[in-house]
């Protein structure tokens, strides 16, 4: 959070955050696109407090680029240490992406206001707006 806040307050460039985190990694598959957003509001709070904007983006086919070993206790172990502990492979059994078609969908920026100390109501409102716009992109 501190690193992201510092970077966003500099008003240079942009950041990409995979909001779904480890849960999304371990629950998605090449057959099922899954997004974990319901309880993920920290990125909205951070954007509001730093004056950064948020752009909804979805990458269709991203779950087919690499195969991931998700069996056994890997998910709970990863969660407890805060980093993904898993094996992944792609082309030729190596950590090289498979040659698959990806489709990038990008929406318009939400137009977030700068609120140095956003309330829960502020965060809930803009999180709901983000979820709505991401759903529109997906559909």
Backbone as a chain_set.jsonl record, in Angstrom:
{"seq": "XXXXXXXXXXXXXXXXXXXXXXXXXXXXXXXXXXXXXXXXXXXXXXXXXXXXXXXXXXXXXXXXXXXXXXXXXXXXXXXXXXXXXXXXXXXXXXXXXXXXXXXXXXXXXXXXXXXXXXXXXXXXXXXXXXXXXXXXXXX", "coords": {"N": [[0.823, -1.195, 0.0], [1.898, 1.27, 0.806], [3.943, 1.702, -1.065], [2.462, 1.802, -3.456], [0.83, 4.029, -2.877], [2.717, 6.085, -2.714], [3.739, 6.063, -5.32], [1.414, 6.639, -6.831], [0.79, 9.191, -5.89], [2.727, 10.716, -7.076], [1.845, 11.279, -9.574], [2.678, 10.319, -12.072], [2.804, 8.253, -14.872], [1.324, 4.956, -14.712], [-0.339, 2.314, -12.869], [-0.835, -1.209, -12.721], [-3.089, -3.246, -11.192], [-3.811, -6.413, -10.038], [-6.68, -7.116, -8.96], [-8.095, -9.323, -7.935], [-6.22, -11.028, -6.812], [-4.642, -13.701, -4.966], [-6.837, -15.383, -4.545], [-8.263, -15.269, -6.925], [-6.382, -16.356, -8.673], [-6.185, -19.049, -7.775], [-8.795, -19.965, -8.065], [-9.677, -19.602, -10.625], [-9.841, -20.917, -13.987], [-8.854, -22.415, -17.13], [-11.222, -22.948, -18.334], [-13.106, -21.408, -17.113], [-13.79, -18.123, -16.593], [-13.069, -16.03, -13.946], [-13.725, -13.495, -11.594], [-12.723, -11.797, -8.708], [-14.091, -9.534, -6.789], [-15.917, -8.498, -4.941], [-15.298, -8.115, -2.092], [-13.07, -6.589, -2.38], [-11.907, -3.666, -1.967], [-9.885, -1.949, -1.38], [-8.23, -0.883, -3.398], [-9.811, 1.061, -4.536], [-10.206, 2.833, -2.392], [-7.531, 3.664, -2.075], [-7.065, 4.914, -4.562], [-8.943, 7.019, -4.467], [-7.952, 8.466, -2.246], [-5.452, 9.307, -3.121], [-5.946, 10.731, -5.375], [-5.858, 9.529, -7.806], [-7.048, 8.063, -10.874], [-9.249, 5.382, -11.928], [-9.276, 2.787, -14.25], [-11.369, 0.544, -15.756], [-10.449, -2.698, -16.794], [-10.261, -5.657, -18.756], [-8.907, -8.801, -19.514], [-9.54, -11.051, -21.803], [-9.165, -14.527, -22.032], [-6.857, -14.729, -20.609], [-6.505, -16.681, -18.678], [-5.734, -18.887, -20.076], [-3.134, -18.77, -20.894], [-1.038, -19.771, -19.301], [-0.657, -22.901, -17.604], [-1.642, -23.941, -14.372], [-0.654, -25.439, -11.353], [-2.833, -26.308, -8.941], [-3.572, -27.968, -6.955], [-4.022, -29.684, -3.779], [-2.579, -28.379, -0.717], [-1.701, -25.885, -1.619], [-3.052, -23.438, -2.103], [-3.965, -22.555, 0.479], [-1.521, -22.428, 1.812], [-0.186, -20.496, 0.277], [-1.848, -18.315, 0.793], [-1.38, -17.966, 3.541], [1.314, -17.173, 3.654], [1.291, -15.003, 2.03], [2.063, -14.851, -0.629], [2.126, -16.212, -3.931], [2.492, -19.628, -4.106], [3.152, -21.902, -6.202], [3.197, -24.132, -9.018], [3.759, -23.446, -12.416], [3.248, -23.67, -15.948], [3.8, -23.474, -19.463], [4.133, -23.245, -22.87], [5.774, -26.01, -24.283], [6.131, -27.124, -21.774], [7.495, -25.324, -20.265], [8.074, -22.193, -18.452], [6.908, -20.44, -20.381], [4.729, -18.428, -22.147], [1.759, -19.797, -23.653], [0.9, -19.85, -27.123], [-1.71, -18.215, -27.489], [-4.811, -16.604, -28.334], [-5.506, -13.415, -27.1], [-7.835, -11.107, -25.82], [-8.132, -7.774, -25.26], [-9.951, -5.654, -23.267], [-10.892, -2.413, -22.606], [-12.255, 0.022, -20.555], [-13.687, 3.32, -20.08], [-12.057, 5.83, -18.052], [-13.056, 6.059, -14.598], [-13.383, 8.572, -13.467], [-12.763, 9.463, -10.866], [-13.07, 11.401, -7.881], [-10.763, 13.446, -5.951], [-10.372, 12.562, -2.763], [-9.051, 13.076, 0.167], [-9.45, 11.697, 2.646], [-11.369, 9.283, 2.314], [-14.73, 8.243, 2.997], [-16.466, 5.279, 4.155], [-18.807, 5.14, 2.708], [-18.164, 6.639, 0.424], [-16.189, 4.982, -0.717], [-17.679, 2.613, -1.097], [-19.586, 3.502, -2.988], [-18.001, 4.186, -5.284], [-16.714, 1.773, -5.704], [-18.855, 0.111, -6.365], [-19.567, 1.338, -8.754], [-17.268, 0.803, -10.287], [-17.436, -2.031, -10.397], [-19.829, -2.295, -11.825], [-19.107, -1.128, -14.284], [-17.02, -2.842, -15.079], [-18.422, -5.213, -15.38], [-20.072, -4.489, -17.527], [-18.102, -4.258, -19.507], [-17.249, -6.929, -19.637], [-19.602, -8.249, -20.412]], "CA": [[0.0, 0.0, 0.0], [2.752, 2.464, 0.895], [4.631, 1.871, -2.342], [1.462, 2.251, -4.419], [0.41, 5.388, -2.526], [3.795, 6.992, -3.105], [3.781, 6.114, -6.791], [0.227, 7.326, -7.341], [0.833, 10.608, -5.522], [3.674, 11.38, -7.965], [1.087, 11.633, -10.786], [3.418, 9.953, -13.278], [2.591, 6.882, -15.312], [0.158, 4.24, -14.216], [-0.112, 1.025, -12.22], [-1.814, -2.259, -12.971], [-3.289, -4.042, -9.983], [-4.691, -7.562, -10.194], [-7.518, -6.956, -7.775], [-8.527, -10.615, -7.421], [-5.142, -11.606, -6.03], [-4.436, -15.145, -4.88], [-8.121, -16.087, -4.672], [-8.567, -15.367, -8.347], [-5.422, -17.294, -9.258], [-6.479, -20.429, -7.419], [-10.169, -20.361, -8.378], [-9.92, -19.481, -12.057], [-9.309, -22.005, -14.807], [-8.939, -22.13, -18.564], [-12.613, -23.148, -18.733], [-14.012, -20.524, -16.376], [-13.264, -16.797, -16.26], [-13.554, -15.671, -12.614], [-13.221, -12.23, -11.056], [-13.024, -11.632, -7.288], [-14.147, -8.096, -6.545], [-16.893, -8.082, -3.932], [-14.686, -7.587, -0.875], [-11.798, -5.953, -2.739], [-12.184, -2.235, -2.095], [-8.704, -1.166, -1.029], [-7.707, -0.153, -4.552], [-10.669, 2.247, -4.706], [-9.836, 3.747, -1.3], [-6.219, 4.2, -2.403], [-7.214, 5.838, -5.693], [-9.639, 8.217, -3.976], [-7.109, 9.231, -1.319], [-4.287, 9.87, -3.811], [-6.379, 11.513, -6.528], [-5.653, 8.75, -9.03], [-8.277, 7.554, -11.474], [-9.273, 3.942, -12.13], [-9.781, 2.402, -15.567], [-11.703, -0.883, -15.778], [-9.788, -3.445, -17.869], [-10.407, -7.106, -18.659], [-8.146, -9.522, -20.519], [-10.176, -12.323, -22.107], [-8.227, -15.57, -22.418], [-5.666, -14.668, -19.764], [-6.367, -17.922, -17.907], [-5.264, -19.969, -20.949], [-1.742, -18.511, -21.248], [-0.218, -20.713, -18.525], [-1.351, -23.877, -16.762], [-1.237, -23.733, -12.982], [-0.925, -26.525, -10.416], [-3.588, -25.721, -7.832], [-4.028, -29.06, -6.097], [-3.472, -29.813, -2.437], [-2.603, -27.256, 0.224], [-0.995, -24.721, -2.158], [-3.825, -22.205, -1.935], [-3.931, -22.097, 1.87], [-0.135, -22.076, 2.117], [0.054, -19.205, -0.383], [-2.595, -17.292, 1.537], [-0.759, -17.726, 4.847], [2.582, -16.462, 3.505], [1.038, -13.775, 1.28], [2.647, -14.891, -1.972], [1.72, -17.42, -4.641], [3.41, -20.76, -4.123], [2.55, -22.864, -7.121], [3.949, -24.435, -10.232], [3.036, -23.087, -13.631], [3.962, -24.014, -17.161], [3.141, -23.084, -20.702], [4.608, -23.9, -24.076], [6.85, -26.999, -24.119], [6.299, -27.424, -20.354], [8.349, -24.281, -19.689], [7.318, -20.999, -18.059], [6.795, -19.609, -21.58], [3.299, -18.371, -22.469], [1.235, -20.523, -24.807], [0.489, -18.926, -28.176], [-3.169, -18.152, -27.531], [-5.358, -15.282, -28.642], [-6.012, -12.652, -25.966], [-8.602, -9.924, -26.196], [-8.013, -6.729, -24.234], [-11.091, -4.736, -23.241], [-10.613, -1.301, -21.694], [-13.329, 0.997, -20.462], [-13.292, 4.713, -19.835], [-11.751, 6.11, -16.64], [-14.248, 6.314, -13.781], [-13.497, 9.986, -13.114], [-12.792, 9.536, -9.402], [-12.649, 12.657, -7.26], [-9.702, 13.325, -4.949], [-10.916, 12.663, -1.405], [-7.915, 12.655, 1.005], [-9.881, 10.709, 3.639], [-12.686, 8.82, 1.869], [-15.578, 7.505, 3.934], [-16.901, 3.97, 3.65], [-19.842, 5.4, 1.701], [-17.453, 7.035, -0.792], [-15.541, 3.784, -1.26], [-18.74, 1.713, -1.571], [-20.192, 4.076, -4.2], [-17.093, 4.071, -6.426], [-16.473, 0.346, -5.936], [-20.033, -0.373, -7.103], [-19.456, 1.886, -10.11], [-16.232, 0.014, -10.952], [-17.992, -3.363, -10.662], [-20.821, -2.129, -12.899], [-18.401, -0.877, -15.552], [-16.298, -4.052, -15.46], [-19.448, -6.156, -15.859], [-20.44, -4.039, -18.868], [-17.003, -4.651, -20.395], [-17.276, -8.388, -19.779], [-20.794, -8.62, -21.192]], "C": [[0.864, 1.254, 0.0], [3.458, 2.74, -0.424], [3.661, 2.389, -3.4], [1.04, 3.687, -4.146], [1.465, 6.4, -2.948], [3.829, 7.161, -4.621], [2.596, 6.895, -7.353], [0.242, 8.82, -7.025], [1.81, 11.392, -6.393], [3.04, 11.803, -9.289], [1.882, 11.377, -12.075], [3.103, 8.507, -13.628], [1.328, 6.266, -14.734], [0.596, 2.933, -13.564], [-1.192, 0.054, -12.663], [-1.888, -3.092, -11.708], [-4.237, -5.186, -10.322], [-5.504, -7.672, -8.915], [-7.891, -8.296, -7.144], [-7.484, -11.362, -6.62], [-5.064, -13.122, -6.081], [-5.733, -15.926, -5.052], [-8.468, -16.298, -6.136], [-7.645, -16.369, -9.035], [-5.84, -18.741, -9.012], [-7.896, -20.879, -7.768], [-10.527, -20.219, -9.85], [-9.359, -20.703, -12.771], [-9.438, -21.612, -16.273], [-10.36, -22.289, -19.086], [-13.578, -22.16, -18.1], [-13.316, -19.211, -16.02], [-13.888, -16.388, -14.923], [-12.911, -14.369, -12.163], [-13.651, -12.143, -9.595], [-12.937, -10.154, -6.941], [-14.955, -7.696, -5.327], [-16.26, -7.462, -2.692], [-13.391, -6.831, -1.119], [-12.023, -4.466, -3.007], [-10.977, -1.353, -1.817], [-8.148, -0.353, -2.179], [-8.521, 1.109, -4.827], [-10.329, 3.274, -3.629], [-8.499, 4.431, -1.594], [-6.311, 5.22, -3.539], [-7.893, 7.133, -5.259], [-8.703, 9.084, -3.132], [-5.896, 9.865, -1.993], [-4.665, 10.735, -5.007], [-6.14, 10.81, -7.849], [-7.009, 8.329, -9.592], [-8.141, 6.051, -11.667], [-9.912, 3.667, -13.486], [-10.11, 0.913, -15.525], [-11.104, -1.557, -17.018], [-10.055, -4.923, -17.658], [-9.65, -7.745, -19.811], [-8.794, -10.892, -20.71], [-9.128, -13.322, -22.59], [-6.978, -15.625, -21.559], [-5.427, -15.979, -18.996], [-5.895, -19.096, -18.76], [-3.793, -19.84, -21.305], [-0.791, -19.487, -20.56], [-1.126, -21.697, -17.805], [-0.782, -23.75, -15.361], [-1.599, -24.962, -12.16], [-1.585, -25.926, -9.186], [-4.043, -26.763, -6.821], [-3.393, -28.991, -4.707], [-3.519, -28.524, -1.633], [-1.969, -25.966, -0.316], [-1.742, -23.406, -1.942], [-3.75, -21.688, -0.502], [-2.512, -21.718, 2.3], [0.21, -20.707, 1.51], [-0.619, -18.077, 0.371], [-1.883, -16.953, 2.854], [0.569, -16.97, 4.745], [2.453, -15.194, 2.659], [1.686, -13.705, -0.087], [2.258, -16.217, -2.627], [2.827, -18.463, -4.622], [2.738, -21.831, -4.971], [3.501, -23.133, -8.276], [3.109, -24.011, -11.424], [3.902, -23.413, -14.837], [3.122, -23.599, -18.364], [3.643, -23.922, -21.856], [5.816, -24.796, -23.772], [7.103, -27.355, -22.653], [7.172, -26.423, -19.623], [7.5, -23.091, -19.24], [7.282, -19.962, -19.195], [5.319, -19.598, -21.969], [2.932, -19.185, -23.712], [0.791, -19.501, -25.858], [-1.037, -18.934, -28.343], [-3.605, -16.715, -27.812], [-5.905, -14.653, -27.367], [-6.777, -11.449, -26.499], [-8.615, -8.971, -25.013], [-9.204, -5.797, -24.346], [-10.825, -3.666, -22.183], [-11.774, -0.328, -21.742], [-12.784, 2.404, -20.297], [-12.936, 4.893, -18.362], [-13.027, 6.455, -15.87], [-14.451, 7.793, -13.48], [-13.588, 10.18, -11.61], [-12.384, 10.923, -8.9], [-11.48, 12.398, -6.304], [-10.332, 13.587, -3.586], [-9.829, 12.169, -0.463], [-8.258, 11.613, 2.067], [-11.281, 10.215, 3.274], [-13.429, 8.046, 2.958], [-15.9, 6.133, 3.339], [-17.956, 4.138, 2.564], [-19.205, 5.81, 0.366], [-16.859, 5.805, -1.484], [-16.589, 2.833, -1.829], [-19.338, 2.201, -2.886], [-19.288, 3.838, -5.408], [-16.72, 2.62, -6.722], [-17.629, -0.252, -6.736], [-19.989, 0.111, -8.553], [-18.401, 1.114, -10.91], [-16.769, -1.364, -11.332], [-18.996, -3.321, -11.809], [-20.123, -1.974, -14.246], [-17.609, -2.098, -16.009], [-17.258, -5.101, -15.992], [-19.896, -5.781, -17.272], [-19.365, -4.422, -19.882], [-17.066, -6.154, -20.689], [-18.432, -8.824, -20.676], [-20.654, -8.184, -22.641]], "O": [[0.582, 2.2, -0.736], [3.557, 3.892, -0.848], [3.992, 3.304, -4.153], [0.906, 4.48, -5.077], [1.133, 7.458, -3.483], [3.935, 8.277, -5.13], [2.763, 7.72, -8.251], [-0.246, 9.624, -7.819], [1.73, 12.62, -6.445], [3.621, 12.587, -10.039], [1.769, 12.129, -13.044], [3.137, 7.635, -12.76], [0.399, 6.962, -14.326], [1.744, 2.507, -13.692], [-2.323, 0.45, -12.944], [-0.873, -3.583, -11.213], [-5.335, -4.96, -10.831], [-5.06, -8.25, -7.923], [-7.991, -8.385, -5.92], [-7.823, -12.241, -5.829], [-5.377, -13.744, -7.096], [-5.733, -17.009, -5.637], [-8.913, -17.375, -6.532], [-8.087, -17.143, -9.885], [-5.847, -19.558, -9.933], [-8.168, -22.079, -7.764], [-11.588, -20.68, -10.271], [-8.518, -21.425, -12.236], [-10.056, -20.6, -16.607], [-10.671, -21.809, -20.176], [-14.739, -22.078, -18.502], [-12.365, -19.196, -15.238], [-15.111, -16.4, -14.786], [-11.708, -14.165, -12.327], [-14.814, -12.388, -9.275], [-11.848, -9.596, -6.815], [-14.696, -6.647, -4.736], [-16.661, -6.372, -2.286], [-12.691, -6.472, -0.173], [-12.297, -4.064, -4.138], [-11.043, -0.137, -1.998], [-7.646, 0.752, -1.97], [-7.981, 2.11, -5.298], [-10.182, 4.459, -3.927], [-8.355, 5.636, -1.386], [-5.689, 6.281, -3.47], [-7.464, 8.221, -5.644], [-8.673, 10.304, -3.293], [-5.364, 10.856, -1.494], [-3.808, 11.399, -5.59], [-6.213, 11.437, -8.905], [-7.996, 8.251, -8.861], [-7.04, 5.508, -11.58], [-10.948, 4.237, -13.827], [-9.22, 0.097, -15.284], [-11.231, -1.058, -18.136], [-10.074, -5.399, -16.523], [-9.739, -7.288, -20.95], [-8.622, -11.787, -19.883], [-8.306, -13.005, -23.449], [-6.126, -16.489, -21.765], [-4.285, -16.335, -18.703], [-5.675, -20.188, -18.235], [-3.249, -20.725, -21.965], [0.157, -19.973, -21.178], [-2.249, -21.351, -17.438], [0.407, -23.486, -15.181], [-2.715, -25.471, -12.255], [-0.974, -25.131, -8.472], [-4.825, -26.454, -5.923], [-2.373, -28.333, -4.496], [-4.391, -27.681, -1.843], [-1.724, -25.041, 0.458], [-1.131, -22.383, -1.635], [-3.496, -20.503, -0.289], [-2.333, -20.779, 3.076], [0.828, -19.869, 2.167], [-0.035, -17.011, 0.565], [-1.798, -15.785, 3.233], [0.916, -16.209, 5.647], [3.391, -14.402, 2.578], [1.842, -12.62, -0.647], [2.082, -17.224, -1.942], [3.948, -18.212, -5.064], [1.868, -22.564, -4.502], [4.489, -22.424, -8.464], [1.892, -24.197, -11.436], [5.13, -23.429, -14.754], [1.91, -23.405, -18.275], [3.586, -25.152, -21.824], [6.753, -24.384, -23.089], [8.185, -27.841, -22.321], [7.55, -26.654, -18.475], [6.33, -22.993, -19.61], [7.581, -18.784, -18.998], [4.716, -20.662, -22.108], [3.688, -19.25, -24.682], [0.352, -18.405, -25.509], [-1.57, -19.59, -29.238], [-2.873, -15.757, -27.565], [-6.674, -15.28, -26.638], [-6.399, -10.854, -27.508], [-9.051, -9.317, -23.915], [-9.441, -5.213, -25.403], [-10.567, -3.975, -21.02], [-12.219, 0.091, -22.811], [-11.578, 2.637, -20.367], [-13.462, 4.176, -17.511], [-13.952, 7.059, -16.413], [-15.583, 8.225, -13.259], [-14.399, 10.972, -11.131], [-11.463, 11.539, -9.437], [-11.242, 11.259, -5.901], [-10.769, 14.7, -3.296], [-9.681, 10.958, -0.294], [-7.444, 10.737, 2.357], [-12.268, 10.669, 3.852], [-12.831, 7.297, 3.73], [-15.634, 5.873, 2.166], [-17.994, 3.364, 1.608], [-19.654, 5.379, -0.696], [-17.017, 5.623, -2.692], [-16.411, 2.301, -2.924], [-19.571, 1.406, -3.796], [-19.747, 3.346, -6.44], [-16.439, 2.277, -7.87], [-17.413, -1.025, -7.67], [-20.338, -0.632, -9.47], [-18.618, 0.806, -12.082], [-16.579, -1.815, -12.462], [-19.01, -4.208, -12.662], [-20.503, -2.611, -15.228], [-17.532, -2.364, -17.208], [-16.942, -5.802, -16.953], [-20.078, -6.656, -18.118], [-19.681, -4.859, -20.989], [-16.952, -6.583, -21.837], [-18.267, -9.651, -21.573], [-21.558, -8.411, -23.445]]}, "num_chains": 1, "name": "protein.A"}
